[in-house]
Structure formats: structure tokens, C-alpha cells
Amino acid sequence: MDQSVVALKAEVKEYQMSKIDSNVILFILLVSKRDGQQWTLEKRYSEFDDLNTNLKKVFTNLPPLPGKTLFKLKEHVDIEKRRVGLDYYIKELLKRPDVFNSEQMKQFLQLEKHAQEQVVNPPKMLGEITGFIHGLRDFYIERSQNVIFVLSSDMNVASRFDAYLTNMKMPWEKEAPPTLLAVGCLECWVKTNDENEFKYERMWNKTYPSQAICLYWDAVTSTLIVGLDEGKLNLLKVPQESQFIRYDEQADIKAHQGRVMGVFYDSINSHIHSVSEDKKYKVLDFQRQITVAEIQPSQHGLTGLAADKDNRRIFVSDRGGYVHVFEITSATMGPSLAVSVASQTLSPIRGIFFDPVKNYLFTAGFDQGEIGIFEVGKSGREKFTKQTASLKDKPQVREIVWSPSRGECMVGNKDGTVTVWSGKKAAPIFVIKAHNTDITKLQWYEDKHMLVTSGKEKSLKFWQLPMEWRDKKIEQQEAYEYEQWKKQENIKISIESTKKKEFDSDEDDLKGWHKM
């Protein structure tokens, strides 16, 4: 048994005909605790089917449920086959803590009635902001100033194509026309004086003729950089002293030939760092209007950028599943590549997050659903960066953040869910159905244990994670009981192994009797 197995067992022991309706088959589910306490539940096949349908809305890679039949089962052989299939199904579900901790399983097994100590404290949605112009691509919340910068983009392919044609500069036009149909949009929202902590209102918006993909806000210099689908970088100043009611255009730079996937502003050198699907990592000196560096670290399109401002390091991910670590050692020479490290699955990396407290880098692999953990180490040891762990999440992971105090990472997925992983147990704890569309951005507040999520739908949500998922004393007792059980199992295995060796030895003696 794996340690990730929860402290309950369940088995479909038998079936019987309902006393109320003899045409109804009831499967008897026996649920047991480690201390020997048990309870039984009578379940129809349709209840298992409903459970499976609801779980599929949140989870992937579920065990197979015995299929439906065209006609009602009557023969013992057929009913027994279904019972065996349901028994396998429920046992496999209990091997997954994230499934076991779900609301669906809590109700199905009646945990609040029979095993209250097994019920986790679920995350709670604190608030939601809606009314954005398009579906959300990126956002940043500056809590100290109560302002939110949001990038929204038209997610409809047909309407985007129509807008691109409308906004296109024709050969006979001397200047590009104004944006007639907005495909991308930058929005500035400021908190109102309302008592509601999550009540914000839009102050202004700026439209773009192509999708707005990523942004970076530097509070020190009031600089906001937007990366666009067409490869441009839009640089703005948003004066904090004016309460964010206006913005000043600084520059509109054609930096790349493909979609900009990540941006960072180095306020010390006034350098803009950007990565793109065109495989280029560029560093631009905004004040001198020159390119400081143009680097192609691999043959793959670049997918993300994370910065360690204090230690002057940049981390770049790509579609080939590689992480490239750069050091900023000179203002004039540009960053130098310290090392390139391959992830275990070589799956395209979609999300990247750096923890300056532990010096760990976290990546989210899109195709394979790999969560990669890389040990970077302190400044000066970048070349020794290595992957120390690989966790398998559901496919199509898009975003990732990490909480050093909790030892947990939160992973945003294409199906709109957020999976909370335990770093210590290397197992998922809980799955939040946060949005109905792709998760596009996560922002984590360590001091408040609060997660903010956005999806391609027009909403921003605030989630409170519990300080403790379950009572620590109960978890510690369960861990102790598990260790004791494991010791007993090892003793049994050792005894059986010894008996087998003795039996094999006796057989060898008998086989050689004729030689005596």
C-alpha cells in the first residue's frame, strides 16, 4: 500500500435486491476505518454513475466504471461482474487523496456522518470581479496601492481575424490607422471606498489591434510593460501620485517577430527583458533606444520568463522542455547563459515560477502535465542548477505558483481547475473548480494564504485556502498508525520470505535424494 492511500478502506462486498422494489439491485458498500469502525451503504449502480459523472468535471485519469447495458441485468454472472467492477472502481478512487477530499466523495461516503475527522477544510471563494472587456490573459494586483492591471483579449478566432483585417495598414496608407476593432485591451481597476474588500471599478482602458498576452508592473518607477501577440512591447508610465487615473505613453517597440510570452523591467539599468515564440530573448535599453542583447538559447520557441531581482538572475523556459538560467553581470554586455537544464519529460513548459526564499524554480509542462522542481541554489551557483523532483499532474497545465510556508504548489489547468499539491507528500491535496475555461494566471499572497485566479472567461476570483486542511493531531496519529501498520506488513513479508526459502531448500534436498 502506498502512503498516499487515505485512512479509509471501502469495498463492494455483495449485492442484494431491494426490499422495496425487487427490480432494483443494491450494491452493499462496506467502509472501514483503520481503528476497525465500519459502516455500510446501499448504492444503486446509477449512484456510482452519477458520482463518476460529477468527478469527471474536476478530475482526469479516473479508474474505469463498469459500463451501462442496454437491458437490465438479471443473471447472477452479469451482476457479479458489475459488482467486481464497482469494487475495483471505489478502491482505486480511495488511492487518490485529491479525489477522496472532494465534495463529491464526501457526500457519496457520508463522511460528515461517519468520519468527520476525515473531512478537509475546503478553500472558500472570498470575492469575484467581473465586467472586463474581454477574456482575461494576465493580471497583476498591487495591494499596497489597491490597483489591478488586467490584460484582456478577444478569445474568438473568427472575430480576431476580422479585427486584424480591419486594423491592417494598407500599402497605400502612410500611417497605421487607429484601432477600430479592439482585439486586446489593458484595463486599470482601482478599489472603491466600499467596505467590500473586493469591490473595484475601472478607471481607464487602452485597446490594441492584436491580443495582449503578458504584462509587468514595476512599482518603483511606475512603469507598465505590455507584451503583444504581434511581437510589440508597449511601455507606459502610470503615475501613482495621480491615483492611477491616467497613463502616459512612453514607447511602442517592435521587438519580436512572434508572440511575446514574458516581460520584465530592470529598473536599475532601465532595461526591458522579453522572450518570444520567435525563439529570441531580447534586452532593450529604453533610455538609449538600443538593443543590449539578442540571444537564442535553443531551437525552440520561448514560453516564459521569471526574474530573481535581488540576485540579478533571469529564468527562461521553452517549448522543448528546457529551462535556461541567465546571470545579469553587466549593464552593457547583457545577460550571460549560466546553464540550460532539461526537464524529465521534455514537455513544452507553459508556466514558470521562482521562489527567492528557497531558491527553487517551478515549471508546469503543458502536454505531459509535469510539475518540475529545480534547485537553483544561491547566487554564483547557477551552473549547478538541477531538477530535483518531477510530479505528474493532469495534462495541459498552464500556470504554477508556490507557497514556501505551506510547502504547497498551486497549479492552474486548461479545464479551469486549480490543483493544490503537497510538496512533502508529493501528492495532490485538493482540486478547486475555479473557472469554466482555461486558467490564464495565478497570483499568490503568502501572508494571507489567498490565491487569485483568472480564466479566459471575464472574471477574477479570490480564494482563501485553509490554514490547516485537517486537524494536525489527527494527521500525526494517522501517520503513526500507518508506520506501525507498515512495520507489521514488513515483518509478515520477511516471515513469508523465510518460509519460502526453507521450503525451497527442503525441495532441493528431496530432488537430490538419489545421489545419496
GUPA-106128 format. One record per residue: residue in three letters; x, y, z of N, C-alpha, C, O in turn. Coordinates in steps of 0.05 Angstrom, whole numbers, plus 5000, padded with zeros to 4 digits. Layout:
residues N
AlaXYZXYZXYZXYZ
...
***
This chain:
residues 516
Met501749765000500050005000501750255000503750265015
Asp501050444984502550704982501650885005499450875014
Gln503551055014502951235036500851435029499551555046
Ser500451475003498451674995495651574999493651724997
Val495251315004492651195008491451325034492751345054
Val488951405032487651525055487051325077487351085073
Ala486251425100485851255124483151115124482151045146
Leu482051055101479550905099479850695078481350725058
Lys478350485081478150275061475150245054473450295070
Ala474750165029471950125020471949885001473749854985
Glu469849725003469549504984466549454979464949484997
Val465949374955463249294948463148994953463848834936
Lys462048924977462248644986460248464972460848234966
Glu457848564967455748394956453648564943453748804943
Tyr451648424933449248574922446748424932446848194940
Gln444648574932442048454940439848604927440148834918
Met437548474926435248604914433848784935433748714958
Ser432949014926431649204944429149084956427548944942
Lys428649124982426249024996423849184988421549094990
Ile424349424978422049594969421249534941418849524935
Asp423249494924422649434895424549214887426949244885
Ser423448984882425048744876426548764849428248604843
Asn425748964833427149004808429649174810431249204791
Val430049284834432349464839434649304852434249174872
Ile437049324841439349194852440949394869441549614859
Leu441549314894443049484912445849354916446049124923
Phe447949514913450649424919451349514947451149754953
Ile452349324963452949384991455849474993457649314989
Leu456249725001458849845003459649845033458349975049
Leu461849715039462849705067465249895069467249855055
Val465050085086467150285090468350235118466950215138
Ser471050225120472450155145474550365151475950455134
Lys474750425177476950585187479250405196478850165199
Arg481550525200483850365210483350255238484550045246
Asp481750395254481250305281479150095283478450005305
Gly478150005260476149785259473249875256471549705251
Gln472650125260469950225257469050195228470650245210
Gln466550115225465550065198462650185195461250225215
Trp461950235170459150285164458550195136460350175119
Thr456050125131455250025105453350225091451750365104
Leu453550235065451950405048450650235026452050075014
Glu448150285020446850154998446750344975445650554976
Lys447950254953448250434929447150284904447850054899
Arg445650434889444850334862447050394843448750564848
Tyr447050254821449050304800448950594791451050714785
Ser446550704788446150974779447551174797448451384788
Glu447851114823449151294841452151294836453451504838
Phe453251064830456151044822456551204796458551344793
Asp454651174778454851314752454651624756456151764743
Asp452951714773452752004779455352104791456252314785
Leu456451944810458952014823461152044801462652244802
Asn461251854783463351864762463052104744464952234737
Thr460552164737459952404720460852654734462052834721
Asn460252684759461052934774464052954778465153164777
Leu465352724783468252724787469652804761471752934761
Lys468552714738469852774712469853074706471553164690
Lys468153224719468153514714470553644727471253874719
Val471853514745474053624760476653474757478853594756
Phe476453204754478853034754479152894728477252844713
Thr481652814722482352654699483552394708484152354732
Asn483952204689485251944695483751794717485051674734
Leu481151804716479551654736479551354728479751294704
Pro479251174747479050884740476550834724474650984726
Pro476550614709474150554693471750474710472050314728
Leu469450574703466950494716465650284698465550324673
Pro464650064709463249864692461149994675459550164685
Gly461149934649459350064631456450004634455649804647
Lys454750184624451850144624451149924604452649874585
Thr448849804608447949594589445249684578443749834590
Leu444649574554442149654541439749544556437649684558
Phe440049304566437849174581438649144611441049124617
Lys436649124628437149094657438448824662437748614651
Leu440548824680441948574687440148404704438948494723
Lys440048144697438447954713440047714721439447604743
Glu441947634705443447394711445547454733446747664733
His445947254751447847284773450647344762452147504773
Val451447204741454147244730454547534721456747644726
Asp452647644708452847924699452848124722454448314721
Ile451148074741451048264765453648244781454648444790
Glu454647994784457147954799459448094784461248204797
Lys459448084758461548214743461448514747463548644750
Arg459048624749458848914754459748974782461049174787
Arg459048804802459948844829463048854831464149024845
Val464348674818467248664818468348914806470349034816
Gly467149014784468049264771467649504789469349674790
Leu465449514804464949734822466849724846467649934856
Asp467449484855469349454877472049564869473349704885
Tyr472949494845475549594835475449904833477350044840
Tyr473250004823472950294818473250444844474750644846
Ile471750364865471750514890474450494904475350684917
Lys475750264902478350224915480450404902482250514915
Glu480350424875482250594861481850894867483751044869
Leu479350974871478751244878479951324904481051544908
Leu479851134923480951194950483951204951485151264972
Lys485251134929488151154929489051444921491451504921
Arg487151614915487751884907486652084928484252124930
Pro488452204943487652394964485952624953484052714966
Asp486652724929485152954918482252874912480453034917
Val481852634902479152544897477652494924475352574927
Phe479052364942477852304968476952554983474952564997
Asn478552774980477953024994475853194980475153404990
Ser474753094958472853254942470053244956469453074972
Glu468453444949465753464959464153224949462353124964
Gln464653134925463152904914463552654930461552514936
Met466052594938466552354953465552384982464752194995
Lys465752624993464752675020461852595022460952475042
Gln460252675002457452615002456852324996455152195009
Phe458352214977457851934969458451744993456951544997
Leu460551785008461351615030460151705057460551575077
Gln458651925056457352025081459452075103459051985126
Leu461552205096463752245115463052425138463952375161
Glu461452625134460752805156459152655177459252735201
Lys457752455170456152295189457852085203457552045227
His459651955188461051725199464051775204465251635221
Ala465251975191468152015195468752315192470252395173
Gln467752465210468052755208470952845208471753045196
Glu472652685222475552745223476952725197479152825193
Gln475652595177476852565151476152785131477252805110
Val474252955139473353175122475353405122476053495144
Val476253495099478153715098476653985098474253995092
Asn478154185106477054455105477454565076479754615068
Pro475354595061475654675033476354975030475655135047
Pro477655045008478055325002475455474998473455344990
Lys475355725004472955885002473356114983475456254984
Met471456164966471656394948470856644963468556664973
Leu472656834966472157084981470757294965469157454976
Gly471457304939470257514923470857474894472457294886
Glu469557634877469857604848469557874835467758034843
Ile471157934815470958174799470158094771471557934759
Thr468058214760467158164733466858424718467358634729
Gly466058404693465658644677467958724660468058944650
Phe469958544656472158604639471358604609469358474602
Ile472858744593472058784565472258514549470458454533
His474358364554474758104541475457894562475557954586
Gly476057654552477057444570479857514580481457634565
Leu480457434604483057524617485357354607485257114604
Arg487657494602490157374594492257384617493657194622
Asp492357614630494357664651493257884669491558034662
Phe494357884693493658104712495858134733497457944737
Tyr495858364746497658404769496258584789495158794781
Ile496158494814494958654835497058784852498758644864
Glu497059044854498959194871497359254897495959464898
Arg497659084916495959114941496559364956494659484967
Ser499059454956499659694972498259944961497860144976
Gln497559934935496260174923493360114915491960284904
Asn492359864921489659794915488959834885486859934878
Val490759744868490359764839490759494826492459344834
Ile489259444805489559194789489959274760488359414749
Phe492059164748492459194719491658924706492558714715
Val489958944687488858704674489258714644488758914631
Leu490158494632490258464603487958274595487758054605
Ser486258374577484058204567484358194537485258384524
Ser483457974525483657934496481257794486479957634500
Asp480557854461478357714447479257424442481257384428
Met477757234453478556954451477356814426477956584420
Asn475556954412474156844389475956874364476657094357
Val476656644352478556644330477356804306478856964294
Ala474856764300473656894276473557194280474257344261
Ser472757284303472657574308475457704309475757934301
Arg477457544319480157654319481157684290482457894284
Phe480557494273481457514245480157754231481457894216
Asp477657794237476158024225477458284235477658474220
Ala478158294261479358534272482058594260482758824255
Tyr483658374256486358414245486158534217487758704210
Leu484258444201483858544174482958844175483859004159
Thr481158904193480159174196482359364204482459594194
Asn484059274223486159454234488659454217490559604223
Met488859294195491259264180491959524165490259664154
Lys494559584165495559814149495959734120497459544115
Met494659864102494859804074497359934062498260134072
Pro498359824039500759924027500660224020502660364020
Trp498260324013498060594004497660794027497561034023
Glu497460684052497060854075499760934087501460764092
Lys500161184092502661284103502961204133505161144142
Glu500861214147500861144175498860924181496860894167
Ala499460774202497560564211494960694221495060894235
Pro492660584214490160704223489760664253491060484264
Pro488060824265487560774294486160504297485060394279
Thr486260404322485060144327482060164326480760284343
Leu480860054304477960064300476559844315474459894327
Leu477659604314476559384329478659284349480759184340
Ala478059294374479959214395480058914397478058784401
Val482458804395482958514399484058474427483458284441
Gly485858654435487058644462486358904477485859104466
Cys486558884504485859114520487359114546487558904559
Leu488459344554489559384581487559534597486659754589
Glu486859434621484959564638486159624665487659464676
Cys485559854676486459934703484059954721482160104716
Trp484059794743481859784762482859874789485059784798
Val481460054803482260154829480060094849477660104843
Lys480960024873479059954895477360194903478360424905
Thr474860144906472960364915473060394945474460244959
Asn471660594955471560644984469460464997468960485021
Asp468360284982466460094993467759915014470159855013
Glu466159825033467159645054468059375043469659235054
Asn466859305020467559045007470459064998471159224981
Glu472058875008474958875002475458824972477558904962
Phe473558704959473958624931472258784912471558684890
Lys471559024920469959204903471859394888472959574901
Tyr472259354862473959524846472359654823470259544815
Glu473259874813472059994789474160064768476460134775
Arg473360044743475260104722475660404719473760564718
Met478260484719479060764716479460834686478561044677
Trp480760664671481160714643481860444629482460244642
Asn481860454603482760224588484160314562483560534552
Lys485960164552487460224528487259984510487759754518
Thr486460024485485959804466488359754448489959934443
Tyr488559514438490659434419489459284395487359154398
Pro490859304372489859164348490458864348489658724330
Ser492058774367492658484370492358404399492058564416
Gln492358144403491958044431494158144450496458144443
Ala493258224473495058294495495658044511493857914521
Ile498257964513498957704523500057714552499157554568
Cys501957894558503157884584503858174592504158354576
Leu504158214619504858474629506858464652507158244664
Tyr508158684657509858704681509658984692509759184677
Trp509259004719508959264732511359304751511859134768
Asp512659534748514859604766513959834783513660064773
Ala513359784809512259984826514160214832513360444837
Val516760154832518760354839518760584819518960814826
Thr518560514793518660714772515960774759515760934740
Ser513860644769511160674758511160594729509660724713
Thr512660394722512960304694511260054689511359864704
Leu509660064668508059834660508759754631508659914613
Ile509459494628510159394601508159184593507559004609
Val507259204568505359014557506558874533507659004515
Gly506558604533507458454510505158364493503158264503
Leu505358404467503158354448503658114430505858024426
Asp501458014419501457784401503157844376504357664365
Glu503158094367504558164342507558214346508958284328
Gly508558164371511358194376512158464387514558514391
Lys510258644392510858914402510958924432509758754446
Leu512459124442512459184471511359464474512359654461
Asn509359494491508259764496509059854524508359714544
Leu510460074525511460174551509860424560509560614545
Leu508860414585507160624596508260714623509560554637
Lys507660964630508161064657505361114669503761254657
Val504861004692502261044706502861174733503361034752
Pro502761444734503561584758501761504782499361524782
Gln503161424803501661344828500661584842498561574855
Glu502061814840501162054854498562164843497162314856
Ser497762084818495262174807493061964812490961974799
Gln493561784830491561574837490861394814488561294812
Phe492761364795492461184772490161254754489061084739
Ile489361514754487061594736487961634708486261674690
Arg490561634702491561674675494061514670495361414689
Tyr494861504645497461374637498761544616497461694601
Asp501461524615502961674595504461474577505861294586
Glu504061494551505361324531508361394531509161624530
Gln510061184533512961214532514161114506515861244494
Ala513360874498514460754474512760524464511360394479
Asp512960474438511660254425513760124408514360224386
Ile514859894417517259784405516659514391515459334403
Lys517459484366517259234352519659064358521759084345
Ala519458904379521858764390522158484378524358384376
His519858354371519958074363518358034337516758194329
Gln518857794325517457714301515157514308513757424290
Gly514857454334512757274343511557374369512357584379
Arg509657224379508257294404510257334427511957164432
Val509857554442511457604466510257434488507857444494
Met511957264501511057074521511757154550510657044569
Gly513557344553514357424580515957684579517557724561
Val515457854600516958114601517858164630516658074649
Phe519958324632521058404658522458674654523758714634
Tyr522158854674523459114673525559134694524959114718
Asp528059164685530359204704530659504708531859644692
Ser529459604730529459884736532259994742532660244739
Ile534059824750536859924756538260014731539560224731
Asn537959864709539259934684537360044663538160114641
Ser534760074670532660154651532659974627532460064604
His532759714632532759514611530159354611529059284632
Ile529159314587526759144583527658864574528958844553
His526958664589527558384582524958264570522858284582
Ser525258124548522857994536523657734522525857714511
Val521757544522522157294508519757244490517557344495
Ser520257104468518157074448518156794435520056644438
Glu515856734422515656494406517556494383518056284370
Asp518756724376520756734354523456624363525456654348
Lys523656504387526056384399528056584410530256504419
Lys527356834410529357044418528757144446526457184454
Tyr530957184461530857314487532357584482534757584476
Lys530857804485532058064480532158244504530458234522
Val534258404505534558614526534758884512536658924496
Leu532959064518532959324505533459544525532359544547
Asp535159734518535659964534533660174526533860294505
Phe531760224543529560404536530560694533529760834514
Gln532260784551533061064550534861124526534661334514
Arg536660934520538560984497537460874471538660914450
Gln535060744472533760644448535560454432535760474408
Ile536960264446538660074433538059794443536959754465
Thr538859594427538659314435541259234450543359234437
Val541059164475543459094491544258804485546658744483
Ala542258634481542858344476540558224461538258284465
Glu541358034443539357874429540457584429542457524417
Ile539157414445540157144450538056934441535656974445
Gln539056724428537356494421538456254437540256124427
Pro537356194460538455984477537955704467539255514476
Ser535955664449535355404439534055414412533555634402
Gln533355184401531955174375528955174379527455134359
His528055214403525155204409524155484415525555664425
Gly521555524410520255774418520355814448520055624463
Leu520756054457520856114485518056164496516356294483
Thr517556064521514856064531514356224556512056284563
Gly516556294571516056434596518656554607520856474600
Leu518256744626520556874638519956934667517757024674
Ala521856874685521656934713524257074722526357004711
Ala524057254740526457414748526957384778525157384794
Asp529557374785530457404813531857674815534257694810
Lys530257874822531358154821533658194840535658324833
Asp533458084864535558134884538258014876540358134881
Asn538157784863540657644856541357674826543257544817
Arg539857844812540457914784540557664767542557604753
Arg538357504767538257264751535557254736533557344746
Ile535757134712533357104695533056814688535056674682
Phe530556714689529956434682528056434658525956564658
Val528756284637527256284613526555994606528155814608
Ser523955944599523055674592522455664562522055864549
Asp522455414551521855384522520055144517519354994534
Arg519255124491517454914482518754634482517454434480
Gly521454634483522854374484523054254511524154034514
Gly522054394532522154294559524754364573525454234593
Tyr526054574564528554664577528154914593526455084587
Val529854944614530055184630532755304626534755164629
His532955554619535555694614535955904636534256074641
Val538255884650538756054672540856264664543056194655
Phe540156524667541956734658542856904683541256934702
Glu545257014681546257194702546557474689547557504667
Ile545657674704545957954695548458064709548358144732
Thr550658054695553258144707554158414698555858534711
Ser553058504675554058764664551658914651549958794639
Ala551659174655549559334643549959374613547959424599
Thr552359334604552959384575553159134559552559134535
Met553958914571554358664557551858484555551658304538
Gly549858534573547458374572547858124589550058074599
Pro545757964592545857724609547557504597547757484572
Ser548757344614550457114604549056854613548056834635
Leu549056664595547756404600549556234618551756174612
Ala548456174642549956004661549555714655551455564656
Val547055634649546555344645543755314632541955474636
Ser543455094616540855014606540354734617541954554614
Val537954704629537354444642534754334629532754484627
Ala534854084622532453954610530653844632531653724652
Ser528053874628526153744647526053454640526853364618
Gln524953294658525053004655523352914631524252724617
Thr521053034626519352944605519753094579518753014558
Leu521353304579521853474556519153574544518953614520
Ser517253614561514653714553514754024551516054144568
Pro513454144531513354434530512554564556510554484568
Ile514154744566513654874591511855114587512455294571
Arg509655124602507655344598507855544621507455784617
Gly508255444646508455624669511155604682512355394682
Ile512055834694514655834707514456024731513256244730
Phe515555944754515456094779517956054795518855834799
Phe519056274805521556264821520956334850519656534855
Asp521956174869521656234897524356334908526256174911
Pro524556594914527156704923527756624952530056664961
Val525856524967526356434994527956174995529956155008
Lys526955974980528255714979530155684956531555484954
Asn530155874937531755854913531055614896532755464886
Tyr528455574893527355354877525855484853524555694855
Leu526055344830524655424806522555214801523154974801
Phe520055294795517855114789516955154761516655384752
Thr516454934747515454944719513054774716512654574730
Ala511354854697508954704691509054614662508954784644
Gly509254354657509454244630506654204618504954074631
Phe506154314595503454324584502454044574500453944584
Asp503953924556503053674544502853444564500753304565
Gln504953394579505153164597504053224625503753044641
Gly503553484631502653554658504853524679504253474703
Glu507353554671509553514690509953774706510153994695
Ile510053744733510853954751513853914757514553714770
Gly515554094747518354064751519354234774518654474775
Ile520954124792522254284813525254284809526454074809
Phe526354524806529254554801530554694825529554894834
Glu532854584834534354714855536454894842538254804828
Val536055154846537855354833540255414851542555444841
Gly539755434877541955504895542355804897540955954884
Lys544255874913544756154918546256284895547256144877
Ser546456544895547756694874550656594870552056564890
Gly551456544845554156454839554256154834556256054825
Arg552056014840551955724837549955644815548955414815
Glu549355824798547255774777547955534759546155394751
Lys550555494753551255284735550755004746550854804732
Phe550254994772549654734785546654684787545754494801
Thr545054844774542154814774541454534765542454434744
Lys539654394779538754124772535854084780534854204798
Gln534553894765531853824772531953624795533253414793
Thr530453684816530553514840528053344843527953154858
Ala525853424829523353274831521653314807521853524793
Ser519953124801518053144779515453024788515352784795
Leu513253174788510653084796508853074771509153234752
Lys507052884771505252844747502552944753501052834769
Asp501853174740499153284743497553204718498553054701
Lys495053304716493553244692494753394669496153594672
Pro494353294644495453434620494453714617492353784629
Gln495853874602495154154595495154334620493254484625
Val497354324634497854514656498754774645500354784627
Arg497754994656498355264644499855454663501555604654
Glu499255434689500455634708501255494734500155274740
Ile503155614748504055494773505155714792506555894783
Val504455684818505555854839506155674862505255454864
Trp507755784881508755624903508555774929509156024930
Ser507855644951507755764978509955634995509655405002
Pro512155775001514255665017513455595045514455405057
Ser511655755057510955705085509155455087509255315107
Arg507455405067505755175067507054925055506254705061
Gly509154975039510354745024508454635004508354385000
Glu506854804991504854724972505154884946505755124947
Cys504554754923504454904898501654884887500254684890
Met500755104875498155124863498555124832500055284822
Val497054944819497454914790494754964776492754854782
Gly494855154756492555214741492455064715494455034701
Asn490054954708489754774686487954884664486455064668
Lys488154754641486554844618483554804622481954944611
Asp482854604639479954554644478754734665476454694673
Gly480254944674479055134693479455054722478555194739
Thr480854834727481354754755484054844765485854904749
Val484254864791486854914804487354684823485754624841
Thr489654544820490454324837492454414857494454544850
Val491854364883493754424904495354174911494253964918
Trp497954194909499853974913501354004939502154234946
Ser501753784954503453784977506253714968506753504957
Gly508153894974510953844967512153614984513753454974
Lys511353595009512353395027511453115019513052925019
Lys508853095013507752835006507952774976507352544967
Ala508652974960508752944931506152834920506052654903
Ala503952944931501252854923499353084922499653274937
Pro497253074905495253284905493553274930492853054939
Ile492753504940491153524964488253584958486453454968
Phe487953774940485153874934485153994906487154094896
Val482753974894482354094867480054294869477854224877
Ile480654534861478654754861477554784832479154824813
Lys474954774829473754844803473455144802471355254809
Ala475555284793475655574796474255714773472855914778
His474555614749473455744725472255534706472855304709
Asn470755634687469655454667471355434642470855274624
Thr473455604641475255604618478155594628478655574652
Asp480055594609482855574616483755764638482956004638
Ile485255664657486555844676488855994662490455864649
Thr488856254664490856414650492956534668495156604659
Lys492256574694494256694712493456624741491156614748
Leu495556594758495256554786497056754801499256804792
Gln496056874822497657044839497156964868494856944877
Trp499356924883499256814910500057024930502157154927
Tyr498557044952499257224974499957054999498256935012
Glu502557045004503656875025502556955053501856775069
Asp502357215058501557295085498657245091497857205114
Lys496957235070494057195074493156925066490756855069
His494956755056494156485046491856515026489956365027
Met492156705008490056764989491056724960493256814954
Leu489456594944490056554916488156704898485756704903
Val489256844878487656984859487856844832490156784823
Thr485656804819485656654794484256814772482356964777
Ser485056764747483656874724483356654703484956474701
Gly481256684687480756494666480156644640480056884640
Lys479856494618479256624593476356744593475656894575
Glu474856664613472256804617472857074630475157124638
Lys470957244632471357524641471057544672469357694681
Ser472757404687472557424716475257384729477057244719
Leu475457504753477857484770476757394797474957524808
Lys477857174808476757064833478957054855481257004850
Phe477957094880479757094904478956854921476656824928
Trp480956684928480456434943482056434969484456494969
Gln480756364991482056335017482656045021480855875023
Leu485255975023486055705029486155665059486955855074
Pro485255435070485155395099487955395110489855305097
Met488255485135490855475149491655185153494055125151
Glu489755015158490254725160488054575145485754645147
Trp488854385129486954225114485354055133482854025130
Arg486753935152485553765172486953805199489053935199
Asp485753705220486953735247489753595247489953365240
Lys491853745254494553645253494953405272496353215265
Lys493653415295493953185314492852925302494052715306
Ile490652945288489452715276491252605253491652365251
Glu492352795237494152715216496652575227497652385216
Gln497752685249500152565261499552295272501152105270
Gln497152255284496351995294496051795272496851565274
Glu494851885250494551705226497251635215497651405207
Ala499151825214501851765204503151555222504551375212
Tyr502851585248504051385267502751115263504250915262
Glu500151105260498750845256499650715230499950475228
Tyr500050885210500950785184503750655186504250445175
Glu505550795200508250695204508150425219509750245213
Gln506450405239506250155254505149935236506049705237
Trp503150005220502049805201504149715181504349485175
Lys505749905171507849845152509949655164510849475150
Lys510649705189512549525203511449245205512949055200
Gln508949215212507648955214507648815186508048575184
Glu507048965166507048855139509748755130510048545118
Asn511848915137514548835130515448585145516848415134
Ile514448555171515048315186513748075173514947865171
Lys511248105164509847885151511247805126511547565120
Ile512148005110513547945085516147795091516847615076
Ser517547885111520047755119519647465127521147295120
Ile517547415143516847145152516146965128517146745126
Glu514447075110513746915087516146855069516346635058
Ser517947045067520347005051522146795063523246625048
Thr522346795090523946585103522746315100524146115095
Lys520046295102518746035099519145935071519545695067
Lys519046115051519346025023522145925018522545725004
Lys524146055030526945965027527345695039528645525028
Glu526145655063526345395076524945175060525944955058
Phe522645245048521145045032522844975007523044745000
Asp523945184994525645134970528044964977528844794962
Ser529145005001531544855010530744565014532244385006
Asp528344515026527444245030526944105003527643865000
Glu525844244984525344134957528044054944528243844932
Asp530044224947532644164935533843914948535043744934
Asp533443874974534443634988533043394977534343184973
Leu530343414972528943184963529643114934529842874926
Lys530143324918530943274890533543124888534042984869
Gly535243154908537943034907538142774922540342674928
Trp535742644929535742404946537242174933538542014946
His537042154905538141934891541141934890542441744883
Lys542342174898545242194897546442104923548942084926
Met544742054944545841984970546641694970547641604991
***
